[in-house]
Amino acid sequence: MKALCWHGREDVRVERVPDPKILNPHDAIVRITTTAICGSDLHLYGGFVPGMEEGDILGHEFMGEVVETGSEVRNLKKGDRVVVPFTISCGQCFFCRKKLWALCDNTNPNPHESEVETGYPSSGLYGYSHTNGGYAGGQAEYARVPFADVGPIKIPEGMPDENVIFLSDIFPTGYQAAENCNIQPGDTVAVWGCGPVGQFAIKSAFLLGAERVLAIDDVPERLEMARQSGAQTIMANGHAFEDIKEATGGIGPDSCIDAVGLEAHGSTADAKMDKAKTTVKLATDRPHVLRQAIQSCRKGGTVSVPGVYMGALDKFPFGTAFGKGLNIRGGQTHVQNYLRPLLKRVEDGDIDPSFVITHRMSLDDAAEGYRMFQLKHDKCVKVVLKP
């Protein structure tokens, strides 16, 4: 089959690789009909994520048709259309029983690698380094889906792929980020980063009852997309903090969402220092946005972090967070908690998730899709790929 393979920093190639096979009776094989490039994939593309090996198959947002199931898979059959969550969960461990699916104890065959960083094993993730299990991803013609009786959700006939593909990650991720804000009637929510996750965080904040959403970015087409969703936009520049404070009457937003993560850009002194330190390997992450969110949030408010971070953060303003009594929530998305509720939102017409798509490409053109997405060329916000 054809698959997009990682070969190093900014080097991804579509190649012929062996077809996946059933390895466990709980596996399924899915023929991919639609997959997508996620902002988190750009962290791999940029070489920020440890544990990548040459030839690894990328991609964690995908859906398709079941073509084979293992003997213990009871809830799926050949021909079912499914969306596959990016987190791999066993359904039986302490964390899965508590519905903390992204913290599963049993799906990472390389637990020692994540334990070096966090002290505990991470769950398995599709196409996201050997630190997270080394599982082949879904930017391919076929994918092996382990624990298929726990993760995938069946999609009703008649619903186009583009309406549901983002249930695999970015829609639940944006929704969980907004849900973590504990939004109350009349609240103002600020969202840093108007890429795909930020766009869904904006939509989700309104769905959950926010009165105002402030959207902070420096890319015009992303800000325009946020405005179309009803957000008030603020240019991400050296005056963003003052602009946010003015927009909230000097109090600050009730909640702040960092939908950017470890590759934050900025024009302030701390942002420039972050970039210099990561360039020479003196730091792992560029947490400029997280600092600004903590600085901007009102006293007693919440900072929600769906953006991916990988290591120890330099100059993290914990004293500010402590002094202001902030609540900080974050982590990988527990996708299974949101699959059915958000599918119903789509079915009921509350949201059409395809609004975020700007580019549709063949899998053969995936390398160009990565380059375009990284450089934000041609007003690119979200790329879907068709194998």
C-alpha positions in Angstrom: 0.0 0.0 0.0 0.9 3.7 -0.2 1.7 5.6 3.0 3.3 8.8 4.1 6.6 8.1 5.8 8.8 10.2 8.0 12.5 10.5 7.1 13.7 13.4 9.2 13.1 17.0 9.8 10.9 18.4 7.0 11.3 15.2 5.0 8.2 13.2 4.5 7.6 10.9 1.5 4.8 8.8 0.1 6.2 5.3 -0.3 5.1 1.7 -0.9 5.0 -0.2 2.4 3.6 -3.6 3.5 -0.1 -3.8 4.0 -1.1 -4.0 7.7 -2.2 -7.3 9.1 -4.3 -8.5 12.1 -1.9 -9.1 14.9 -4.3 -9.5 17.8 -7.9 -10.9 17.9 -9.1 -7.4 19.0 -7.6 -5.7 15.9 -9.4 -4.4 12.8 -8.1 -3.3 9.4 -9.6 -0.1 8.0 -9.4 1.0 4.4 -8.8 4.8 4.7 -11.3 6.9 2.8 -10.3 10.3 4.3 -7.4 11.4 6.5 -6.0 14.8 7.5 -2.9 16.7 8.4 -3.1 18.0 12.0 -1.2 20.9 13.6 0.3 18.3 15.9 1.8 16.5 12.9 3.8 19.7 12.2 5.6 19.1 15.5 6.8 15.8 14.0 7.6 17.5 10.7 9.6 20.1 12.4 11.6 17.6 14.4 10.4 18.6 17.9 9.1 15.2 19.0 11.5 12.6 20.3 11.2 8.9 19.4 10.7 9.2 15.7 12.3 6.6 13.5 13.0 6.7 9.7 10.1 5.1 7.8 7.4 5.7 10.5 3.9 6.1 9.0 2.3 9.4 10.0 -1.2 10.5 10.6 -3.7 10.3 13.5 -6.8 11.8 12.0 -8.5 9.2 9.8 -11.6 7.3 9.0 -12.7 4.6 6.6 -14.3 1.3 5.9 -13.7 -1.9 8.0 -12.3 -4.6 5.7 -11.3 -7.2 8.3 -11.8 -7.8 12.0 -10.1 -10.0 14.6 -12.0 -12.9 16.2 -12.7 -11.0 19.4 -14.1 -7.8 17.8 -17.9 -7.9 18.4 -19.1 -4.4 17.7 -17.7 -4.0 14.1 -18.1 -5.9 10.9 -16.8 -5.8 7.4 -18.2 -2.8 5.5 -18.9 -0.5 8.5 -17.8 3.1 8.1 -15.9 4.3 11.2 -14.0 7.2 12.6 -11.0 6.2 14.6 -10.0 8.3 17.7 -6.3 9.3 17.7 -5.8 7.9 21.2 -5.6 4.1 21.6 -7.3 2.8 24.7 -7.8 -0.7 26.2 -11.1 -0.1 27.9 -10.1 -2.1 31.0 -7.3 -0.4 32.9 -7.8 1.9 35.9 -7.8 5.0 33.7 -10.1 3.7 31.0 -12.6 2.7 33.7 -12.5 6.3 34.9 -13.1 7.4 31.2 -9.6 9.0 31.1 -9.0 7.3 27.8 -6.0 9.2 26.8 -4.2 8.1 29.9 -4.6 4.3 29.2 -2.0 2.2 30.9 -2.0 -0.8 28.6 -1.7 0.4 24.9 1.9 1.7 24.8 4.4 -1.2 24.2 7.3 1.2 24.9 6.3 2.6 28.4 9.9 3.1 29.5 10.3 5.8 26.9 7.5 8.0 28.2 8.4 7.2 31.8 11.7 8.9 31.3 9.9 12.2 30.8 6.8 11.9 33.0 7.5 9.1 35.4 4.5 7.2 34.1 3.6 5.4 30.8 1.7 7.3 28.1 -1.1 5.8 26.1 -0.6 4.7 22.5 -1.2 7.2 19.8 -1.4 6.6 16.0 1.6 7.9 14.0 3.1 9.8 16.8 6.6 8.4 17.7 7.8 5.4 19.5 7.6 7.2 22.7 3.8 6.8 22.2 4.0 3.2 21.0 5.3 3.4 17.5 1.9 2.6 15.9 1.6 3.2 12.2 -0.6 6.1 11.4 -3.5 6.7 9.1 -2.0 8.8 6.3 -2.1 5.7 4.2 -4.4 3.5 2.2 -5.0 1.1 5.1 -4.4 1.1 8.9 -4.4 -1.5 11.6 -6.7 -0.4 14.5 -5.8 -2.2 17.8 -8.5 -2.4 20.5 -11.1 -1.9 17.7 -13.9 -2.8 20.1 -13.1 0.2 22.3 -12.1 3.1 20.0 -13.9 3.5 16.6 -17.4 4.9 16.2 -19.7 3.7 13.4 -21.0 6.5 11.1 -24.5 6.5 9.8 -25.0 6.1 6.0 -25.4 9.3 4.2 -23.1 11.4 6.3 -20.2 12.7 4.2 -16.7 11.9 5.4 -15.8 15.6 5.7 -18.7 16.2 8.2 -17.3 13.6 10.6 -13.6 13.1 10.0 -12.7 15.6 12.6 -14.3 13.6 15.4 -11.0 11.7 15.3 -9.2 14.6 17.0 -9.6 18.3 16.5 -13.4 18.7 17.1 -13.2 16.7 20.4 -9.9 18.5 21.3 -11.4 22.0 20.8 -14.6 20.9 22.6 -12.7 19.4 25.6 -10.6 22.6 25.8 -13.8 24.7 26.0 -15.4 22.3 28.4 -12.3 22.5 30.7 -13.1 26.2 31.0 -16.3 25.5 33.0 -18.0 28.2 31.0 -20.8 30.1 32.7 -23.5 32.3 31.1 -22.0 35.7 30.3 -18.4 34.5 30.2 -15.6 35.8 27.9 -13.2 33.2 26.6 -9.9 34.1 24.9 -8.5 31.6 22.4 -4.8 31.9 21.3 -4.2 30.3 17.9 -6.9 30.2 15.2 -5.6 27.1 13.5 -8.0 24.1 13.3 -8.1 23.3 17.0 -8.5 27.0 17.9 -11.4 27.2 15.4 -13.2 24.3 17.1 -12.4 25.8 20.5 -14.1 29.0 19.4 -17.2 27.1 18.0 -17.3 24.9 21.1 -17.1 27.9 23.5 -20.2 29.4 21.9 -21.9 26.0 21.9 -21.3 25.8 25.7 -22.7 29.2 26.4 -19.9 31.8 26.2 -21.2 35.3 25.5 -17.9 36.5 23.9 -14.9 34.9 22.4 -11.7 36.8 21.8 -9.5 35.1 19.0 -5.8 35.9 19.0 -3.6 35.2 16.0 -1.5 37.0 13.4 -2.6 35.2 10.2 -5.4 37.2 8.4 -7.3 34.2 6.9 -7.4 32.5 10.3 -8.7 35.6 12.0 -11.3 36.0 9.3 -12.5 32.4 9.8 -12.8 33.2 13.6 -14.8 36.3 12.8 -17.2 34.2 10.7 -17.8 32.1 13.8 -18.7 35.2 15.8 -15.4 35.9 17.6 -13.9 39.3 18.2 -10.4 39.2 16.8 -7.1 40.6 18.3 -3.8 40.7 16.4 -1.1 38.7 18.1 1.6 41.3 18.4 3.5 43.1 21.2 0.3 44.8 22.3 -1.9 41.8 22.6 -2.0 41.8 26.4 -3.0 45.4 26.5 -5.6 44.9 23.8 -7.1 41.9 25.7 -7.2 43.8 28.9 -8.9 46.8 27.3 -11.4 44.5 25.6 -12.4 43.0 29.0 -12.7 46.3 30.9 -9.4 45.7 32.7 -10.5 42.4 34.3 -9.2 39.9 31.8 -11.0 36.9 30.2 -12.8 34.4 32.4 -11.0 31.6 30.6 -8.0 31.5 28.3 -7.3 28.6 25.8 -3.8 27.9 24.5 -4.4 26.2 21.2 -0.9 26.8 20.0 1.5 24.7 22.1 5.2 24.2 21.9 5.9 26.0 18.6 4.6 29.4 19.5 5.7 32.4 17.5 5.8 36.0 18.7 7.5 39.4 18.5 8.1 40.0 22.2 11.5 39.5 23.9 10.5 36.2 25.6 9.3 34.8 22.3 12.5 35.6 20.6 14.5 34.1 23.5 12.4 30.9 23.2 13.2 30.5 19.5 16.9 31.1 20.1 17.0 28.5 22.9 15.1 25.8 21.0 17.3 26.4 18.0 20.5 25.6 19.9 18.8 22.8 21.9 18.8 24.7 25.2 15.1 24.4 25.5 12.4 21.9 24.3 9.4 24.2 23.9 8.5 27.8 23.0 5.8 28.6 25.7 5.3 32.3 24.8 1.6 31.8 24.3 1.1 30.0 27.6 2.9 32.7 29.5 0.6 35.3 27.8 -2.5 33.3 28.6 -1.5 33.1 32.3 -0.7 36.8 32.3 -4.0 37.8 30.6 -6.5 35.6 32.4 -8.6 37.2 35.1 -8.0 36.4 38.7 -9.6 33.1 39.7 -10.0 32.2 36.0 -9.1 29.1 34.1 -6.3 28.4 31.6 -7.1 25.5 29.3 -4.2 23.9 27.3 -5.1 21.7 24.3 -1.8 22.7 22.6 0.9 20.0 22.7 3.9 20.5 25.0 6.8 18.0 25.1 9.2 18.9 27.9 10.3 21.3 30.7 9.1 24.8 30.1 11.6 27.7 30.5 10.6 30.8 32.5 7.2 29.3 33.3 5.3 32.0 35.4 4.0 29.7 38.1 4.2 32.6 40.6 1.7 34.5 38.5 -0.6 31.6 38.2 -0.4 31.0 42.0 -0.9 34.7 42.9 -3.9 35.0 40.6 -5.5 31.7 41.9 -5.7 30.3 38.3 -7.0 26.8 37.5 -4.9 25.1 34.8 -6.3 22.2 32.8 -4.7 20.4 29.9 -3.7 17.0 28.5 -4.5 14.8 25.5 -8.1 14.5 24.6 -10.3 11.8 26.0 -11.9 11.4 22.5 -14.2 8.5 23.3 -16.1 10.7 25.8 -17.1 13.0 23.0 -17.7 10.8 20.0 -21.5 10.2 20.4 -22.4 13.6 21.8 -20.5 15.5 19.1 -21.8 13.2 16.3 -25.3 14.1 17.5 -24.4 17.8 17.4 -23.5 17.2 13.7 -26.6 15.2 13.0 -28.8 17.9 14.6 -27.2 20.6 12.5 -25.6 22.5 15.4 -22.3 22.5 13.6 -20.8 21.5 10.2 -17.2 20.6 11.0 -16.2 20.8 7.4 -16.1 24.6 7.7 -12.4 24.4 8.6 -11.3 22.7 5.4 -9.4 24.9 3.0 -7.5 22.3 0.9 -8.3 18.9 -0.4 -5.4 16.8 -1.8 -4.5 13.3 -2.9 -2.4 11.2 -0.5 0.2 11.3 -3.3 0.5 15.1 -2.6 0.8 14.8 1.1 4.4 16.1 1.3 3.3 19.3 -0.5 0.3 19.5 1.9 2.7 19.4 4.9 4.9 22.1 3.4 1.9 24.3 2.6 0.3 23.9 6.0 3.6 24.6 7.8 4.3 27.8 5.8 0.6 28.8 5.7 0.8 29.2 2.0 -2.3 29.8 -0.2 -4.3 30.7 3.0 -4.0 27.1 4.2 -5.9 26.3 7.5 -6.7 22.6 7.1 -5.7 19.9 4.6 -7.6 16.7 4.1 -6.1 13.9 2.1 -7.8 11.3 -0.1 -6.0 8.0 -0.5 
